[in-house]
Amino acid sequence: MDFYKIKSTNPADYMTIVREMEDGFIVKIVRDRDGYEEVITDFLSKTLFESCLRTGYIEKVTSVRKLAVNA
């Protein structure tokens, strides 16, 4: 499974490709909101996906690591 880091203020946000389709991808976006994981499943066109890669908004990573946060 491919993981993509999302450029945001929170380094724990990431996206995975669930399914590839002819005109785009079904993606799962996971965002950390103060310890609560917000999970969104959505469609992303191939044009927009390639644009996000090219501009650096998303970056492919080998795995997702959960970081421990001290309270």
PDB file with one MODEL, atoms N, CA, C and O in Angstrom:
MODEL        1
ATOM      1  N   MET A   1       0.839  -1.173   0.000  1.00  0.00           N
ATOM      2  CA  MET A   1       0.000   0.000   0.000  1.00  0.00           C
ATOM      3  C   MET A   1       0.886   1.240   0.000  1.00  0.00           C
ATOM      4  O   MET A   1       1.879   1.298   0.725  1.00  0.00           O
ATOM      5  N   ASP A   2       0.529   2.222  -0.808  1.00  0.00           N
ATOM      6  CA  ASP A   2       1.302   3.454  -0.908  1.00  0.00           C
ATOM      7  C   ASP A   2       0.822   4.470   0.122  1.00  0.00           C
ATOM      8  O   ASP A   2      -0.379   4.690   0.282  1.00  0.00           O
ATOM      9  N   PHE A   3       1.777   5.088   0.819  1.00  0.00           N
ATOM     10  CA  PHE A   3       1.487   6.116   1.808  1.00  0.00           C
ATOM     11  C   PHE A   3       2.042   7.437   1.297  1.00  0.00           C
ATOM     12  O   PHE A   3       3.114   7.478   0.693  1.00  0.00           O
ATOM     13  N   TYR A   4       1.312   8.509   1.541  1.00  0.00           N
ATOM     14  CA  TYR A   4       1.731   9.844   1.141  1.00  0.00           C
ATOM     15  C   TYR A   4       1.588  10.797   2.320  1.00  0.00           C
ATOM     16  O   TYR A   4       0.520  10.910   2.922  1.00  0.00           O
ATOM     17  N   LYS A   5       2.678  11.476   2.636  1.00  0.00           N
ATOM     18  CA  LYS A   5       2.661  12.495   3.684  1.00  0.00           C
ATOM     19  C   LYS A   5       1.999  13.739   3.107  1.00  0.00           C
ATOM     20  O   LYS A   5       2.290  14.140   1.980  1.00  0.00           O
ATOM     21  N   ILE A   6       1.110  14.345   3.883  1.00  0.00           N
ATOM     22  CA  ILE A   6       0.416  15.558   3.455  1.00  0.00           C
ATOM     23  C   ILE A   6       1.111  16.760   4.081  1.00  0.00           C
ATOM     24  O   ILE A   6       1.370  16.786   5.284  1.00  0.00           O
ATOM     25  N   LYS A   7       1.406  17.740   3.258  1.00  0.00           N
ATOM     26  CA  LYS A   7       2.041  18.961   3.758  1.00  0.00           C
ATOM     27  C   LYS A   7       1.023  19.732   4.590  1.00  0.00           C
ATOM     28  O   LYS A   7       0.032  20.236   4.060  1.00  0.00           O
ATOM     29  N   SER A   8       1.269  19.820   5.884  1.00  0.00           N
ATOM     30  CA  SER A   8       0.374  20.544   6.781  1.00  0.00           C
ATOM     31  C   SER A   8       1.156  20.909   8.034  1.00  0.00           C
ATOM     32  O   SER A   8       2.340  20.595   8.153  1.00  0.00           O
ATOM     33  N   THR A   9       0.493  21.567   8.955  1.00  0.00           N
ATOM     34  CA  THR A   9       1.143  21.928  10.212  1.00  0.00           C
ATOM     35  C   THR A   9       1.344  20.717  11.107  1.00  0.00           C
ATOM     36  O   THR A   9       2.144  20.762  12.042  1.00  0.00           O
ATOM     37  N   ASN A  10       0.626  19.635  10.830  1.00  0.00           N
ATOM     38  CA  ASN A  10       0.737  18.419  11.628  1.00  0.00           C
ATOM     39  C   ASN A  10       1.453  17.346  10.807  1.00  0.00           C
ATOM     40  O   ASN A  10       0.912  16.879   9.805  1.00  0.00           O
ATOM     41  N   PRO A  11       2.661  16.946  11.218  1.00  0.00           N
ATOM     42  CA  PRO A  11       3.416  15.957  10.440  1.00  0.00           C
ATOM     43  C   PRO A  11       2.828  14.547  10.477  1.00  0.00           C
ATOM     44  O   PRO A  11       3.303  13.674   9.751  1.00  0.00           O
ATOM     45  N   ALA A  12       1.812  14.301  11.298  1.00  0.00           N
ATOM     46  CA  ALA A  12       1.214  12.973  11.398  1.00  0.00           C
ATOM     47  C   ALA A  12       0.100  12.751  10.371  1.00  0.00           C
ATOM     48  O   ALA A  12      -0.437  11.646  10.292  1.00  0.00           O
ATOM     49  N   ASP A  13      -0.262  13.765   9.586  1.00  0.00           N
ATOM     50  CA  ASP A  13      -1.320  13.629   8.581  1.00  0.00           C
ATOM     51  C   ASP A  13      -0.785  12.850   7.384  1.00  0.00           C
ATOM     52  O   ASP A  13       0.323  13.112   6.915  1.00  0.00           O
ATOM     53  N   TYR A  14      -1.579  11.884   6.884  1.00  0.00           N
ATOM     54  CA  TYR A  14      -1.142  11.105   5.740  1.00  0.00           C
ATOM     55  C   TYR A  14      -2.336  10.644   4.905  1.00  0.00           C
ATOM     56  O   TYR A  14      -3.489  10.753   5.320  1.00  0.00           O
ATOM     57  N   MET A  15      -2.022  10.127   3.714  1.00  0.00           N
ATOM     58  CA  MET A  15      -3.040   9.670   2.782  1.00  0.00           C
ATOM     59  C   MET A  15      -2.597   8.329   2.203  1.00  0.00           C
ATOM     60  O   MET A  15      -1.410   8.113   1.959  1.00  0.00           O
ATOM     61  N   THR A  16      -3.552   7.434   1.984  1.00  0.00           N
ATOM     62  CA  THR A  16      -3.276   6.175   1.313  1.00  0.00           C
ATOM     63  C   THR A  16      -4.222   6.025   0.129  1.00  0.00           C
ATOM     64  O   THR A  16      -5.349   6.521   0.157  1.00  0.00           O
ATOM     65  N   ILE A  17      -3.757   5.339  -0.909  1.00  0.00           N
ATOM     66  CA  ILE A  17      -4.602   5.046  -2.058  1.00  0.00           C
ATOM     67  C   ILE A  17      -5.329   3.748  -1.774  1.00  0.00           C
ATOM     68  O   ILE A  17      -4.700   2.709  -1.575  1.00  0.00           O
ATOM     69  N   VAL A  18      -6.650   3.804  -1.755  1.00  0.00           N
ATOM     70  CA  VAL A  18      -7.478   2.631  -1.497  1.00  0.00           C
ATOM     71  C   VAL A  18      -7.714   1.859  -2.790  1.00  0.00           C
ATOM     72  O   VAL A  18      -7.634   0.631  -2.814  1.00  0.00           O
ATOM     73  N   ARG A  19      -8.009   2.597  -3.874  1.00  0.00           N
ATOM     74  CA  ARG A  19      -8.303   1.944  -5.149  1.00  0.00           C
ATOM     75  C   ARG A  19      -7.985   2.904  -6.285  1.00  0.00           C
ATOM     76  O   ARG A  19      -8.270   4.099  -6.206  1.00  0.00           O
ATOM     77  N   GLU A  20      -7.386   2.358  -7.351  1.00  0.00           N
ATOM     78  CA  GLU A  20      -7.132   3.162  -8.554  1.00  0.00           C
ATOM     79  C   GLU A  20      -8.251   2.915  -9.551  1.00  0.00           C
ATOM     80  O   GLU A  20      -8.663   1.778  -9.776  1.00  0.00           O
ATOM     81  N   MET A  21      -8.733   3.993 -10.140  1.00  0.00           N
ATOM     82  CA  MET A  21      -9.783   3.923 -11.140  1.00  0.00           C
ATOM     83  C   MET A  21      -9.246   4.531 -12.440  1.00  0.00           C
ATOM     84  O   MET A  21      -8.133   5.056 -12.470  1.00  0.00           O
ATOM     85  N   GLU A  22     -10.025   4.461 -13.492  1.00  0.00           N
ATOM     86  CA  GLU A  22      -9.577   4.962 -14.791  1.00  0.00           C
ATOM     87  C   GLU A  22      -9.249   6.456 -14.753  1.00  0.00           C
ATOM     88  O   GLU A  22      -8.266   6.893 -15.351  1.00  0.00           O
ATOM     89  N   ASP A  23     -10.067   7.232 -14.055  1.00  0.00           N
ATOM     90  CA  ASP A  23      -9.884   8.690 -14.058  1.00  0.00           C
ATOM     91  C   ASP A  23      -9.358   9.260 -12.749  1.00  0.00           C
ATOM     92  O   ASP A  23      -9.259  10.479 -12.608  1.00  0.00           O
ATOM     93  N   GLY A  24      -9.018   8.399 -11.786  1.00  0.00           N
ATOM     94  CA  GLY A  24      -8.502   8.909 -10.517  1.00  0.00           C
ATOM     95  C   GLY A  24      -8.328   7.835  -9.470  1.00  0.00           C
ATOM     96  O   GLY A  24      -8.162   6.658  -9.787  1.00  0.00           O
ATOM     97  N   PHE A  25      -8.367   8.253  -8.220  1.00  0.00           N
ATOM     98  CA  PHE A  25      -8.099   7.366  -7.096  1.00  0.00           C
ATOM     99  C   PHE A  25      -9.142   7.571  -5.994  1.00  0.00           C
ATOM    100  O   PHE A  25      -9.630   8.681  -5.781  1.00  0.00           O
ATOM    101  N   ILE A  26      -9.468   6.494  -5.310  1.00  0.00           N
ATOM    102  CA  ILE A  26     -10.195   6.585  -4.053  1.00  0.00           C
ATOM    103  C   ILE A  26      -9.106   6.612  -2.990  1.00  0.00           C
ATOM    104  O   ILE A  26      -8.288   5.695  -2.920  1.00  0.00           O
ATOM    105  N   VAL A  27      -9.089   7.648  -2.166  1.00  0.00           N
ATOM    106  CA  VAL A  27      -8.036   7.809  -1.162  1.00  0.00           C
ATOM    107  C   VAL A  27      -8.635   7.883   0.235  1.00  0.00           C
ATOM    108  O   VAL A  27      -9.777   8.303   0.423  1.00  0.00           O
ATOM    109  N   LYS A  28      -7.834   7.464   1.207  1.00  0.00           N
ATOM    110  CA  LYS A  28      -8.199   7.600   2.610  1.00  0.00           C
ATOM    111  C   LYS A  28      -7.212   8.590   3.221  1.00  0.00           C
ATOM    112  O   LYS A  28      -6.000   8.378   3.200  1.00  0.00           O
ATOM    113  N   ILE A  29      -7.757   9.669   3.760  1.00  0.00           N
ATOM    114  CA  ILE A  29      -6.941  10.715   4.384  1.00  0.00           C
ATOM    115  C   ILE A  29      -7.125  10.613   5.889  1.00  0.00           C
ATOM    116  O   ILE A  29      -8.249  10.607   6.391  1.00  0.00           O
ATOM    117  N   VAL A  30      -6.006  10.532   6.603  1.00  0.00           N
ATOM    118  CA  VAL A  30      -6.039  10.438   8.061  1.00  0.00           C
ATOM    119  C   VAL A  30      -5.334  11.664   8.626  1.00  0.00           C
ATOM    120  O   VAL A  30      -4.165  11.920   8.337  1.00  0.00           O
ATOM    121  N   ARG A  31      -6.072  12.413   9.436  1.00  0.00           N
ATOM    122  CA  ARG A  31      -5.525  13.620  10.068  1.00  0.00           C
ATOM    123  C   ARG A  31      -5.618  13.475  11.584  1.00  0.00           C
ATOM    124  O   ARG A  31      -6.635  13.029  12.117  1.00  0.00           O
ATOM    125  N   ASP A  32      -4.560  13.852  12.258  1.00  0.00           N
ATOM    126  CA  ASP A  32      -4.532  13.810  13.718  1.00  0.00           C
ATOM    127  C   ASP A  32      -5.042  15.143  14.244  1.00  0.00           C
ATOM    128  O   ASP A  32      -4.454  16.191  13.975  1.00  0.00           O
ATOM    129  N   ARG A  33      -6.125  15.101  14.985  1.00  0.00           N
ATOM    130  CA  ARG A  33      -6.732  16.298  15.578  1.00  0.00           C
ATOM    131  C   ARG A  33      -6.664  16.183  17.097  1.00  0.00           C
ATOM    132  O   ARG A  33      -7.602  15.704  17.735  1.00  0.00           O
ATOM    133  N   ASP A  34      -5.554  16.623  17.666  1.00  0.00           N
ATOM    134  CA  ASP A  34      -5.355  16.586  19.121  1.00  0.00           C
ATOM    135  C   ASP A  34      -5.583  15.196  19.696  1.00  0.00           C
ATOM    136  O   ASP A  34      -6.280  15.040  20.698  1.00  0.00           O
ATOM    137  N   GLY A  35      -4.990  14.180  19.057  1.00  0.00           N
ATOM    138  CA  GLY A  35      -5.097  12.813  19.548  1.00  0.00           C
ATOM    139  C   GLY A  35      -6.259  12.024  18.982  1.00  0.00           C
ATOM    140  O   GLY A  35      -6.342  10.814  19.188  1.00  0.00           O
ATOM    141  N   TYR A  36      -7.159  12.689  18.271  1.00  0.00           N
ATOM    142  CA  TYR A  36      -8.306  12.028  17.649  1.00  0.00           C
ATOM    143  C   TYR A  36      -8.039  11.925  16.149  1.00  0.00           C
ATOM    144  O   TYR A  36      -7.727  12.927  15.506  1.00  0.00           O
ATOM    145  N   GLU A  37      -8.160  10.722  15.589  1.00  0.00           N
ATOM    146  CA  GLU A  37      -7.939  10.544  14.164  1.00  0.00           C
ATOM    147  C   GLU A  37      -9.202  10.836  13.367  1.00  0.00           C
ATOM    148  O   GLU A  37     -10.233  10.191  13.560  1.00  0.00           O
ATOM    149  N   GLU A  38      -9.115  11.801  12.484  1.00  0.00           N
ATOM    150  CA  GLU A  38     -10.203  12.115  11.566  1.00  0.00           C
ATOM    151  C   GLU A  38      -9.902  11.382  10.254  1.00  0.00           C
ATOM    152  O   GLU A  38      -8.877  11.645   9.625  1.00  0.00           O
ATOM    153  N   VAL A  39     -10.779  10.471   9.839  1.00  0.00           N
ATOM    154  CA  VAL A  39     -10.571   9.670   8.635  1.00  0.00           C
ATOM    155  C   VAL A  39     -11.600  10.074   7.585  1.00  0.00           C
ATOM    156  O   VAL A  39     -12.804  10.073   7.841  1.00  0.00           O
ATOM    157  N   ILE A  40     -11.104  10.417   6.401  1.00  0.00           N
ATOM    158  CA  ILE A  40     -11.954  10.838   5.296  1.00  0.00           C
ATOM    159  C   ILE A  40     -11.635   9.955   4.093  1.00  0.00           C
ATOM    160  O   ILE A  40     -10.466   9.768   3.758  1.00  0.00           O
ATOM    161  N   THR A  41     -12.656   9.416   3.445  1.00  0.00           N
ATOM    162  CA  THR A  41     -12.481   8.680   2.197  1.00  0.00           C
ATOM    163  C   THR A  41     -13.089   9.527   1.089  1.00  0.00           C
ATOM    164  O   THR A  41     -14.234   9.968   1.190  1.00  0.00           O
ATOM    165  N   ASP A  42     -12.304   9.756   0.015  1.00  0.00           N
ATOM    166  CA  ASP A  42     -12.754  10.671  -1.030  1.00  0.00           C
ATOM    167  C   ASP A  42     -12.143  10.273  -2.371  1.00  0.00           C
ATOM    168  O   ASP A  42     -11.260   9.419  -2.434  1.00  0.00           O
ATOM    169  N   PHE A  43     -12.622  10.900  -3.435  1.00  0.00           N
ATOM    170  CA  PHE A  43     -12.105  10.696  -4.781  1.00  0.00           C
ATOM    171  C   PHE A  43     -11.118  11.807  -5.095  1.00  0.00           C
ATOM    172  O   PHE A  43     -11.353  12.968  -4.758  1.00  0.00           O
ATOM    173  N   LEU A  44     -10.005  11.448  -5.745  1.00  0.00           N
ATOM    174  CA  LEU A  44      -8.992  12.408  -6.164  1.00  0.00           C
ATOM    175  C   LEU A  44      -8.665  12.121  -7.623  1.00  0.00           C
ATOM    176  O   LEU A  44      -8.217  11.020  -7.947  1.00  0.00           O
ATOM    177  N   SER A  45      -8.880  13.090  -8.509  1.00  0.00           N
ATOM    178  CA  SER A  45      -8.613  12.880  -9.933  1.00  0.00           C
ATOM    179  C   SER A  45      -7.112  12.684 -10.155  1.00  0.00           C
ATOM    180  O   SER A  45      -6.295  13.145  -9.358  1.00  0.00           O
ATOM    181  N   LYS A  46      -6.758  12.000 -11.240  1.00  0.00           N
ATOM    182  CA  LYS A  46      -5.342  11.775 -11.548  1.00  0.00           C
ATOM    183  C   LYS A  46      -4.626  13.095 -11.810  1.00  0.00           C
ATOM    184  O   LYS A  46      -3.462  13.250 -11.441  1.00  0.00           O
ATOM    185  N   THR A  47      -5.306  14.043 -12.440  1.00  0.00           N
ATOM    186  CA  THR A  47      -4.710  15.352 -12.702  1.00  0.00           C
ATOM    187  C   THR A  47      -4.365  16.069 -11.405  1.00  0.00           C
ATOM    188  O   THR A  47      -3.267  16.608 -11.259  1.00  0.00           O
ATOM    189  N   LEU A  48      -5.309  16.074 -10.459  1.00  0.00           N
ATOM    190  CA  LEU A  48      -5.062  16.730  -9.175  1.00  0.00           C
ATOM    191  C   LEU A  48      -3.985  15.991  -8.385  1.00  0.00           C
ATOM    192  O   LEU A  48      -3.139  16.628  -7.757  1.00  0.00           O
ATOM    193  N   PHE A  49      -4.003  14.659  -8.405  1.00  0.00           N
ATOM    194  CA  PHE A  49      -2.996  13.861  -7.706  1.00  0.00           C
ATOM    195  C   PHE A  49      -1.594  14.189  -8.226  1.00  0.00           C
ATOM    196  O   PHE A  49      -0.679  14.424  -7.437  1.00  0.00           O
ATOM    197  N   GLU A  50      -1.427  14.205  -9.548  1.00  0.00           N
ATOM    198  CA  GLU A  50      -0.125  14.515 -10.143  1.00  0.00           C
ATOM    199  C   GLU A  50       0.309  15.937  -9.821  1.00  0.00           C
ATOM    200  O   GLU A  50       1.495  16.191  -9.610  1.00  0.00           O
ATOM    201  N   SER A  51      -0.641  16.867  -9.782  1.00  0.00           N
ATOM    202  CA  SER A  51      -0.329  18.250  -9.427  1.00  0.00           C
ATOM    203  C   SER A  51       0.144  18.350  -7.979  1.00  0.00           C
ATOM    204  O   SER A  51       1.087  19.082  -7.679  1.00  0.00           O
ATOM    205  N   CYS A  52      -0.512  17.614  -7.085  1.00  0.00           N
ATOM    206  CA  CYS A  52      -0.116  17.611  -5.668  1.00  0.00           C
ATOM    207  C   CYS A  52       1.281  17.035  -5.487  1.00  0.00           C
ATOM    208  O   CYS A  52       2.054  17.539  -4.671  1.00  0.00           O
ATOM    209  N   LEU A  53       1.618  15.987  -6.233  1.00  0.00           N
ATOM    210  CA  LEU A  53       2.972  15.423  -6.182  1.00  0.00           C
ATOM    211  C   LEU A  53       4.001  16.425  -6.705  1.00  0.00           C
ATOM    212  O   LEU A  53       5.044  16.639  -6.088  1.00  0.00           O
ATOM    213  N   ARG A  54       3.699  17.023  -7.830  1.00  0.00           N
ATOM    214  CA  ARG A  54       4.627  17.944  -8.484  1.00  0.00           C
ATOM    215  C   ARG A  54       4.915  19.176  -7.624  1.00  0.00           C
ATOM    216  O   ARG A  54       6.047  19.657  -7.591  1.00  0.00           O
ATOM    217  N   THR A  55       3.897  19.685  -6.930  1.00  0.00           N
ATOM    218  CA  THR A  55       4.072  20.895  -6.123  1.00  0.00           C
ATOM    219  C   THR A  55       4.581  20.609  -4.709  1.00  0.00           C
ATOM    220  O   THR A  55       4.939  21.532  -3.978  1.00  0.00           O
ATOM    221  N   GLY A  56       4.612  19.331  -4.324  1.00  0.00           N
ATOM    222  CA  GLY A  56       5.107  18.981  -2.997  1.00  0.00           C
ATOM    223  C   GLY A  56       4.039  18.982  -1.916  1.00  0.00           C
ATOM    224  O   GLY A  56       4.367  18.848  -0.737  1.00  0.00           O
ATOM    225  N   TYR A  57       2.767  19.130  -2.284  1.00  0.00           N
ATOM    226  CA  TYR A  57       1.698  19.085  -1.278  1.00  0.00           C
ATOM    227  C   TYR A  57       1.587  17.697  -0.671  1.00  0.00           C
ATOM    228  O   TYR A  57       1.289  17.558   0.515  1.00  0.00           O
ATOM    229  N   ILE A  58       1.830  16.646  -1.496  1.00  0.00           N
ATOM    230  CA  ILE A  58       1.929  15.283  -0.979  1.00  0.00           C
ATOM    231  C   ILE A  58       3.281  14.721  -1.392  1.00  0.00           C
ATOM    232  O   ILE A  58       3.836  15.097  -2.425  1.00  0.00           O
ATOM    233  N   GLU A  59       3.805  13.810  -0.568  1.00  0.00           N
ATOM    234  CA  GLU A  59       5.102  13.202  -0.826  1.00  0.00           C
ATOM    235  C   GLU A  59       5.029  11.735  -0.438  1.00  0.00           C
ATOM    236  O   GLU A  59       4.584  11.401   0.660  1.00  0.00           O
ATOM    237  N   LYS A  60       5.465  10.857  -1.338  1.00  0.00           N
ATOM    238  CA  LYS A  60       5.411   9.421  -1.072  1.00  0.00           C
ATOM    239  C   LYS A  60       6.419   9.058   0.014  1.00  0.00           C
ATOM    240  O   LYS A  60       7.568   9.498  -0.019  1.00  0.00           O
ATOM    241  N   VAL A  61       5.978   8.253   0.971  1.00  0.00           N
ATOM    242  CA  VAL A  61       6.843   7.753   2.043  1.00  0.00           C
ATOM    243  C   VAL A  61       6.719   6.239   2.092  1.00  0.00           C
ATOM    244  O   VAL A  61       5.750   5.675   1.583  1.00  0.00           O
ATOM    245  N   THR A  62       7.701   5.577   2.706  1.00  0.00           N
ATOM    246  CA  THR A  62       7.697   4.121   2.734  1.00  0.00           C
ATOM    247  C   THR A  62       6.749   3.555   3.777  1.00  0.00           C
ATOM    248  O   THR A  62       6.177   2.484   3.573  1.00  0.00           O
ATOM    249  N   SER A  63       6.572   4.254   4.890  1.00  0.00           N
ATOM    250  CA  SER A  63       5.655   3.786   5.923  1.00  0.00           C
ATOM    251  C   SER A  63       5.214   4.959   6.781  1.00  0.00           C
ATOM    252  O   SER A  63       5.800   6.041   6.736  1.00  0.00           O
ATOM    253  N   VAL A  64       4.177   4.725   7.558  1.00  0.00           N
ATOM    254  CA  VAL A  64       3.663   5.752   8.445  1.00  0.00           C
ATOM    255  C   VAL A  64       4.044   5.366   9.870  1.00  0.00           C
ATOM    256  O   VAL A  64       3.766   4.253  10.318  1.00  0.00           O
ATOM    257  N   ARG A  65       4.676   6.287  10.569  1.00  0.00           N
ATOM    258  CA  ARG A  65       5.059   6.039  11.952  1.00  0.00           C
ATOM    259  C   ARG A  65       4.192   6.884  12.863  1.00  0.00           C
ATOM    260  O   ARG A  65       3.998   8.075  12.618  1.00  0.00           O
ATOM    261  N   LYS A  66       3.675   6.276  13.904  1.00  0.00           N
ATOM    262  CA  LYS A  66       2.930   7.022  14.915  1.00  0.00           C
ATOM    263  C   LYS A  66       3.939   7.563  15.924  1.00  0.00           C
ATOM    264  O   LYS A  66       4.792   6.834  16.431  1.00  0.00           O
ATOM    265  N   LEU A  67       3.820   8.833  16.196  1.00  0.00           N
ATOM    266  CA  LEU A  67       4.731   9.476  17.134  1.00  0.00           C
ATOM    267  C   LEU A  67       4.079   9.574  18.504  1.00  0.00           C
ATOM    268  O   LEU A  67       2.915   9.958  18.621  1.00  0.00           O
ATOM    269  N   ALA A  68       4.833   9.226  19.536  1.00  0.00           N
ATOM    270  CA  ALA A  68       4.328   9.369  20.904  1.00  0.00           C
ATOM    271  C   ALA A  68       4.464  10.827  21.324  1.00  0.00           C
ATOM    272  O   ALA A  68       5.498  11.454  21.099  1.00  0.00           O
ATOM    273  N   VAL A  69       3.439  11.344  21.921  1.00  0.00           N
ATOM    274  CA  VAL A  69       3.445  12.726  22.385  1.00  0.00           C
ATOM    275  C   VAL A  69       3.290  12.725  23.891  1.00  0.00           C
ATOM    276  O   VAL A  69       2.362  12.124  24.432  1.00  0.00           O
ATOM    277  N   ASN A  70       4.205  13.400  24.562  1.00  0.00           N
ATOM    278  CA  ASN A  70       4.136  13.505  26.022  1.00  0.00           C
ATOM    279  C   ASN A  70       3.136  14.589  26.400  1.00  0.00           C
ATOM    280  O   ASN A  70       3.177  15.697  25.865  1.00  0.00           O
ATOM    281  N   ALA A  71       2.258  14.269  27.305  1.00  0.00           N
ATOM    282  CA  ALA A  71       1.248  15.247  27.746  1.00  0.00           C
ATOM    283  C   ALA A  71       1.795  16.155  28.808  1.00  0.00           C
ATOM    284  O   ALA A  71       1.085  17.035  29.294  1.00  0.00           O
TER     285      ALA A  71
ENDMDL
END
